[in-house]
Amino acid sequence: MVTADGCEAEVIAVAFLDLEEPYVDQVSENDLIQLENQIDDALRQIRSRKTQLIMQSITALREKERLLEEENKALAKKIAATATDGNTAYEVVTGSSDLYRNYMNDRSQRPVLQFL
C-alpha cells in the first residue's frame, strides 16, 4: 500500500524484502499481483512528483530569464542615456543583446524545453 505521506520508496523496499524471505515460494499469485500494483502506484507517484518538480524549476528559470531581460534592457537604456559620442558602449550592448536574442530564438539550443 502506498502511503499518503509519500513513502513510495519504502513501499518498494518492503516489497523486495518480502520477495527475499525464505517463504517466497509460498507467495500466491494474488499476492504478487497486489505487490506489482503497489509498486506501479509508487512508481507513478514518484514520476508525477518528478515531473512536478521539473515544471516548477522551468517556471522559476523562465521568470529568472524574464527578470534578466528586463534588467538588460534597463542597463542598455542607462548606457544609452550616458553616451555622448557616436561610438558608444550602447552599440556594443545592442550587438550582444542581438546575439542573445538569436540564441534564445534558436530552438536547437534549448533541448530541455523541447523535451517537456
Disulfide bonds with the S-S distance in Angstrom:
none
